[in-house]
Amino acid sequence: MTRKIIHVDMDAFYASVELRENPSLQGKPVVVAWDSARSVICAASYEARKYGLRSAMSVAKARQLCPQAIYIPPNFDLYRSVSRQVRSVFECYTNKIEPLSLDEAYLDVTSNFKNLPSATEVANAIRADIFSLTGLTASAGVAPNKFLAKIASDWRKPNGIFVISPAKVQAFLAPLPLQKIPGVGKVTLAKFHQLGMFTVSDLLGFNDAELAYHFGKFGYRLYQLARGVDERPVESNQPAQQISTETTFEEDILFEQIEAFLAALCAKLWVQLLKKKKFGCTVTLKLKTNTFRIITRSKTFSVPLHSQVHLLQAGLSLLERVDEDLKNHQFRLVGIGVSHFPEDRQGGMQLSLL
């Protein structure tokens, strides 16, 4: 049986919640972020996006693009509360729910609790129920698999729905720009262009071995995606996740040099956390010596970290816990990660590590 998958994505979620709480801000460029030049944007209203503002952009740059923007500090307790309301709507239709963040989720509605005849009807009913319960709009993508549903949900934002039926999969995919494929970033896109590939139809000219040669394991997946194949099920109970970043140096560095690289890694990781809207309680530092010995140090806090500054402070505190005898080594890799994402726990907005 062909699966029926919906990807629901709330529209400018954090910003929309703030606009709902303060209607006088409607129509104005609103940014959810701490008003500091060193901060980054958590969310931007659609009015702010017209000026080029977007999530993970530095506030310093945002001020240059839109000096009149209104800054509101994030209220993650409120966002989690609204997210639970949205989840309660999903549960009225299916128990096969895979949340990706506070504001988006995959739903498998191959069969649904209300016996609606089509996934499109289910998606529209869910969007109507979300608006009735929260006053917020959501966009949805409907397709035979997760890959296509996620692309489709972005097709008619905000407050829209896009359906890719099984019969129209290839017609939809063929002209699709390669940057629309989830997981394709700037580096991969540049490599595509070097190889003369610009749309999904261009991928069809390469076999799986050729794509694997150029893109590693991702090449095999690209071969499948170009043909609209994605067998991943909607996973209701996913294992604990870690979001991390690391760098391997061309030349080994001294322990004293790690701090400078750690600051850059924390900045990069914070952008990832904002994009995924994930804020965890556990920070893990990873080091690899020039003799390939791996050293890890972790610390778990009572509430999630909601600041790049606090993430860096946590990383530096873990660096101090490295044994003295290890500090004489040279290092080839440094990494930092965050895990333990208690989305349903109540917690403070920020955590002081001092």
Secondary structure in CASP SS format (residue, H / E / C, confidence):
PFRMAT SS
TARGET T0000
AUTHOR 0000-0000-0000
METHOD secondary structure of the structure
MODEL  1
M C 1.00
T C 1.00
R C 1.00
K C 1.00
I E 1.00
I E 1.00
H E 1.00
V E 1.00
D E 1.00
M E 1.00
D C 1.00
A C 1.00
F H 1.00
Y H 1.00
A H 1.00
S H 1.00
V H 1.00
E H 1.00
L H 1.00
R H 1.00
E H 1.00
N C 1.00
P H 1.00
S H 1.00
L H 1.00
Q C 1.00
G C 1.00
K C 1.00
P C 1.00
V E 1.00
V E 1.00
V E 1.00
A C 1.00
W C 1.00
D C 1.00
S C 1.00
A C 1.00
R C 1.00
S C 1.00
V E 1.00
I C 1.00
C C 1.00
A E 1.00
A E 1.00
S C 1.00
Y H 1.00
E H 1.00
A H 1.00
R H 1.00
K C 1.00
Y C 1.00
G C 1.00
L C 1.00
R C 1.00
S C 1.00
A C 1.00
M C 1.00
S E 1.00
V H 1.00
A H 1.00
K H 1.00
A H 1.00
R H 1.00
Q H 1.00
L H 1.00
C C 1.00
P C 1.00
Q C 1.00
A C 1.00
I E 1.00
Y E 1.00
I E 1.00
P C 1.00
P C 1.00
N C 1.00
F H 1.00
D H 1.00
L H 1.00
Y H 1.00
R H 1.00
S H 1.00
V H 1.00
S H 1.00
R H 1.00
Q H 1.00
V H 1.00
R H 1.00
S H 1.00
V H 1.00
F H 1.00
E C 1.00
C C 1.00
Y C 1.00
T C 1.00
N C 1.00
K C 1.00
I E 1.00
E E 1.00
P E 1.00
L E 1.00
S E 1.00
L C 1.00
D C 1.00
E E 1.00
A E 1.00
Y E 1.00
L E 1.00
D E 1.00
V C 1.00
T C 1.00
S C 1.00
N C 1.00
F C 1.00
K C 1.00
N C 1.00
L C 1.00
P C 1.00
S C 1.00
A H 1.00
T H 1.00
E H 1.00
V H 1.00
A H 1.00
N H 1.00
A H 1.00
I H 1.00
R H 1.00
A H 1.00
D H 1.00
I H 1.00
F H 1.00
S H 1.00
L H 1.00
T H 1.00
G C 1.00
L C 1.00
T C 1.00
A E 1.00
S E 1.00
A E 1.00
G E 1.00
V E 1.00
A E 1.00
P C 1.00
N C 1.00
K H 1.00
F H 1.00
L H 1.00
A H 1.00
K H 1.00
I H 1.00
A H 1.00
S H 1.00
D C 1.00
W C 1.00
R C 1.00
K C 1.00
P C 1.00
N C 1.00
G C 1.00
I E 1.00
F E 1.00
V E 1.00
I C 1.00
S C 1.00
P H 1.00
A H 1.00
K H 1.00
V H 1.00
Q H 1.00
A H 1.00
F H 1.00
L H 1.00
A C 1.00
P C 1.00
L C 1.00
P E 1.00
L H 1.00
Q H 1.00
K H 1.00
I C 1.00
P C 1.00
G C 1.00
V C 1.00
G C 1.00
K H 1.00
V H 1.00
T H 1.00
L H 1.00
A H 1.00
K H 1.00
F H 1.00
H H 1.00
Q H 1.00
L C 1.00
G C 1.00
M C 1.00
F C 1.00
T E 1.00
V H 1.00
S H 1.00
D H 1.00
L H 1.00
L C 1.00
G C 1.00
F C 1.00
N C 1.00
D H 1.00
A H 1.00
E H 1.00
L H 1.00
A H 1.00
Y H 1.00
H H 1.00
F H 1.00
G C 1.00
K H 1.00
F H 1.00
G H 1.00
Y H 1.00
R H 1.00
L H 1.00
Y H 1.00
Q H 1.00
L H 1.00
A C 1.00
R C 1.00
G C 1.00
V C 1.00
D C 1.00
E C 1.00
R C 1.00
P C 1.00
V C 1.00
E C 1.00
S C 1.00
N C 1.00
Q C 1.00
P C 1.00
A C 1.00
Q C 1.00
Q E 1.00
I E 1.00
S E 1.00
T E 1.00
E E 1.00
T E 1.00
T E 1.00
F E 1.00
E E 1.00
E E 1.00
D E 1.00
I E 1.00
L E 1.00
F H 1.00
E H 1.00
Q H 1.00
I H 1.00
E H 1.00
A H 1.00
F H 1.00
L H 1.00
A H 1.00
A H 1.00
L H 1.00
C H 1.00
A H 1.00
K H 1.00
L H 1.00
W H 1.00
V H 1.00
Q H 1.00
L H 1.00
L H 1.00
K H 1.00
K H 1.00
K C 1.00
K C 1.00
F C 1.00
G C 1.00
C C 1.00
T E 1.00
V E 1.00
T E 1.00
L E 1.00
K E 1.00
L E 1.00
K E 1.00
T E 1.00
N C 1.00
T C 1.00
F C 1.00
R C 1.00
I E 1.00
I E 1.00
T E 1.00
R E 1.00
S E 1.00
K E 1.00
T E 1.00
F C 1.00
S C 1.00
V C 1.00
P C 1.00
L C 1.00
H C 1.00
S C 1.00
Q H 1.00
V H 1.00
H H 1.00
L H 1.00
L H 1.00
Q H 1.00
A H 1.00
G H 1.00
L H 1.00
S H 1.00
L H 1.00
L H 1.00
E C 1.00
R C 1.00
V C 1.00
D C 1.00
E H 1.00
D H 1.00
L H 1.00
K H 1.00
N H 1.00
H C 1.00
Q E 1.00
F E 1.00
R E 1.00
L E 1.00
V E 1.00
G E 1.00
I E 1.00
G E 1.00
V E 1.00
S E 1.00
H C 1.00
F C 1.00
P C 1.00
E C 1.00
D C 1.00
R C 1.00
Q C 1.00
G C 1.00
G C 1.00
M C 1.00
Q C 1.00
L C 1.00
S C 1.00
L C 1.00
L C 1.00
END
